[in-house]
Amino acid sequence: MPKEIEKQSPRLSDAGKRQAALISNRRRWFLVILLFVASTINYLDRATLSVALPQISGELLLAPAAKGLLLSAFFWSYALMQLPMGWIADRFDLRWLYAGLFALWSMACGLTGLAGSLAMLIFLRILLGVGESIYLPGSVRFVSMTFPPEKRGFPSGLFDCGTRAGLAIGAPLVAWLVSHYGWRNMFFIVGFAALVWIIPWLAVFPRGFSQRTHKNPQAAPSKPLTFNRNLVGACLGFFTFGYYGYLLVTWLPDYLVEVRHMTILKAGMLSSLPYLVWTIAEPAGGWLADRLVRLGWSQTRARKTVIAIGFSTGLLMIPAAFVGNLTACVLLLGGASLAGLAGANQLVVFQSCAPPDEIGRWMGMGNFIGNFGGILSPLVTGLLISSTGSYAPGFVLASVILLAGIFAYGLIVGELKPPVKLV
């Protein structure tokens, strides 16, 4: 085994060390960067609808409840696909699996420009969700195969921060494209141009890398998912995080247009600030927890502390909903986006607590539960807007739900280690 890999992976299992030996340090970090780019494209594709929604709803005459339904459609398939996708990511070659599903979601985004009805828009958003379902189980599985537990925070935060980078870049970019070329051409450009990503992915990812744990992973017997309090607590915490985060993803541009009376272009520009804060906060939170572990903190104490700090900043969403000054509102939304500090460490919780051969399934289960927040957040917020005429109740509810996540990680999740196998 190369000395470089052996030194960097002291806590990997024997099978994990054999996996890591197949890939150089430079290549694994290049693949993490590619996963960051994929997550950026992933959320850029999601942002297309929310940024273009005012123009789409004007053309198709969509009421607030219908807009909420459309915004949530992606999450129906995305959430449901997490369970089978976690199992698939644990057993099949990530090289071709990720490439194929990346192509599917990019095509679904591009073809949205042809949609002429609410039903067709919903169908294509569902198809987008199927393709993007590989993102988190596959990415987390890759990091767990190539980094030891105490060093997983930063690479996890780095690839996942692309989710908000996609919004930070995408909100103004999509707004500019919609303003200059219309929403249909915007979908064509964003969706089909992304297909270029597949070329470096297939060129750099080692052939058969993720299949070496089993001689024939497709034929490996399936066993029931290991179920314990750590899985329950992590899933509940991920639900609160999802509900809060997806409120920003789905309703923020529309809020700035409808309540703060901005143009689509200006709303896209200003909504990028909270997303940019989140982009920086997530790898920073992962790095901070990794650093605390190196200073002598336990994995459990370090990860839970940073998660609690991140979740607490979500309370800034409440004054953001009521303050009259636009600058103060945007700054408070930026502060509320420091919730991103918790993101990477939540992913490490799943990686650290799952049995080594179930990491994809644990992450799939967590993302399945977490994305119920993605389904409920736009729907509930849309209903609250329709019934109260205000966005404020939806903002307050999201903050309270996120705060409850601190108790899920603090009281339900125990020590961050895999369950002991009984012989």
Secondary structure in CASP SS format (residue, H / E / C, confidence):
PFRMAT SS
TARGET T0000
AUTHOR 0000-0000-0000
METHOD secondary structure of the structure
MODEL  1
M C 1.00
P C 1.00
K H 1.00
E H 1.00
I H 1.00
E H 1.00
K H 1.00
Q H 1.00
S C 1.00
P C 1.00
R C 1.00
L C 1.00
S C 1.00
D H 1.00
A H 1.00
G H 1.00
K H 1.00
R H 1.00
Q H 1.00
A H 1.00
A H 1.00
L C 1.00
I C 1.00
S C 1.00
N H 1.00
R H 1.00
R H 1.00
R H 1.00
W H 1.00
F H 1.00
L H 1.00
V H 1.00
I H 1.00
L H 1.00
L H 1.00
F H 1.00
V H 1.00
A H 1.00
S H 1.00
T H 1.00
I H 1.00
N H 1.00
Y H 1.00
L H 1.00
D H 1.00
R H 1.00
A H 1.00
T H 1.00
L H 1.00
S H 1.00
V H 1.00
A H 1.00
L H 1.00
P H 1.00
Q H 1.00
I H 1.00
S H 1.00
G H 1.00
E H 1.00
L H 1.00
L C 1.00
L C 1.00
A C 1.00
P H 1.00
A H 1.00
A H 1.00
K H 1.00
G H 1.00
L H 1.00
L H 1.00
L H 1.00
S H 1.00
A H 1.00
F H 1.00
F H 1.00
W H 1.00
S H 1.00
Y H 1.00
A H 1.00
L H 1.00
M C 1.00
Q H 1.00
L H 1.00
P H 1.00
M H 1.00
G H 1.00
W H 1.00
I H 1.00
A H 1.00
D H 1.00
R H 1.00
F C 1.00
D C 1.00
L H 1.00
R H 1.00
W H 1.00
L H 1.00
Y H 1.00
A H 1.00
G H 1.00
L H 1.00
F H 1.00
A H 1.00
L H 1.00
W H 1.00
S H 1.00
M H 1.00
A H 1.00
C H 1.00
G H 1.00
L H 1.00
T H 1.00
G H 1.00
L H 1.00
A C 1.00
G C 1.00
S C 1.00
L H 1.00
A H 1.00
M H 1.00
L H 1.00
I H 1.00
F H 1.00
L H 1.00
R H 1.00
I H 1.00
L H 1.00
L H 1.00
G H 1.00
V H 1.00
G H 1.00
E H 1.00
S C 1.00
I C 1.00
Y H 1.00
L H 1.00
P H 1.00
G H 1.00
S H 1.00
V H 1.00
R H 1.00
F H 1.00
V H 1.00
S H 1.00
M H 1.00
T H 1.00
F C 1.00
P C 1.00
P H 1.00
E H 1.00
K H 1.00
R C 1.00
G H 1.00
F H 1.00
P H 1.00
S H 1.00
G H 1.00
L H 1.00
F H 1.00
D H 1.00
C C 1.00
G H 1.00
T H 1.00
R H 1.00
A H 1.00
G H 1.00
L H 1.00
A H 1.00
I H 1.00
G H 1.00
A H 1.00
P H 1.00
L H 1.00
V H 1.00
A H 1.00
W H 1.00
L H 1.00
V H 1.00
S H 1.00
H H 1.00
Y H 1.00
G H 1.00
W H 1.00
R H 1.00
N H 1.00
M H 1.00
F H 1.00
F H 1.00
I H 1.00
V H 1.00
G H 1.00
F H 1.00
A H 1.00
A H 1.00
L H 1.00
V H 1.00
W H 1.00
I H 1.00
I H 1.00
P H 1.00
W H 1.00
L H 1.00
A H 1.00
V H 1.00
F C 1.00
P C 1.00
R C 1.00
G C 1.00
F H 1.00
S H 1.00
Q H 1.00
R C 1.00
T C 1.00
H C 1.00
K C 1.00
N C 1.00
P H 1.00
Q H 1.00
A H 1.00
A C 1.00
P C 1.00
S C 1.00
K C 1.00
P C 1.00
L C 1.00
T C 1.00
F C 1.00
N C 1.00
R H 1.00
N H 1.00
L H 1.00
V H 1.00
G H 1.00
A H 1.00
C H 1.00
L H 1.00
G H 1.00
F H 1.00
F H 1.00
T H 1.00
F H 1.00
G H 1.00
Y H 1.00
Y H 1.00
G H 1.00
Y H 1.00
L H 1.00
L H 1.00
V H 1.00
T H 1.00
W H 1.00
L H 1.00
P H 1.00
D H 1.00
Y H 1.00
L H 1.00
V H 1.00
E H 1.00
V C 1.00
R C 1.00
H C 1.00
M C 1.00
T C 1.00
I H 1.00
L H 1.00
K H 1.00
A H 1.00
G H 1.00
M H 1.00
L H 1.00
S C 1.00
S H 1.00
L H 1.00
P H 1.00
Y H 1.00
L H 1.00
V H 1.00
W H 1.00
T H 1.00
I H 1.00
A H 1.00
E H 1.00
P H 1.00
A H 1.00
G H 1.00
G H 1.00
W H 1.00
L H 1.00
A H 1.00
D H 1.00
R H 1.00
L H 1.00
V H 1.00
R H 1.00
L C 1.00
G C 1.00
W C 1.00
S C 1.00
Q H 1.00
T H 1.00
R H 1.00
A H 1.00
R H 1.00
K H 1.00
T H 1.00
V H 1.00
I H 1.00
A H 1.00
I H 1.00
G H 1.00
F H 1.00
S H 1.00
T H 1.00
G H 1.00
L H 1.00
L H 1.00
M H 1.00
I H 1.00
P H 1.00
A H 1.00
A H 1.00
F H 1.00
V C 1.00
G C 1.00
N C 1.00
L H 1.00
T H 1.00
A H 1.00
C H 1.00
V H 1.00
L H 1.00
L H 1.00
L H 1.00
G H 1.00
G H 1.00
A H 1.00
S H 1.00
L H 1.00
A H 1.00
G H 1.00
L H 1.00
A H 1.00
G H 1.00
A H 1.00
N H 1.00
Q H 1.00
L H 1.00
V H 1.00
V H 1.00
F H 1.00
Q H 1.00
S H 1.00
C H 1.00
A C 1.00
P C 1.00
P H 1.00
D H 1.00
E H 1.00
I H 1.00
G H 1.00
R H 1.00
W H 1.00
M H 1.00
G H 1.00
M H 1.00
G H 1.00
N H 1.00
F H 1.00
I H 1.00
G H 1.00
N H 1.00
F H 1.00
G H 1.00
G H 1.00
I H 1.00
L H 1.00
S H 1.00
P H 1.00
L H 1.00
V H 1.00
T H 1.00
G H 1.00
L H 1.00
L H 1.00
I H 1.00
S H 1.00
S H 1.00
T H 1.00
G C 1.00
S C 1.00
Y C 1.00
A H 1.00
P H 1.00
G H 1.00
F H 1.00
V H 1.00
L H 1.00
A H 1.00
S H 1.00
V H 1.00
I H 1.00
L H 1.00
L H 1.00
A H 1.00
G H 1.00
I H 1.00
F H 1.00
A H 1.00
Y H 1.00
G H 1.00
L H 1.00
I H 1.00
V C 1.00
G C 1.00
E C 1.00
L C 1.00
K C 1.00
P C 1.00
P C 1.00
V C 1.00
K C 1.00
L C 1.00
V C 1.00
END
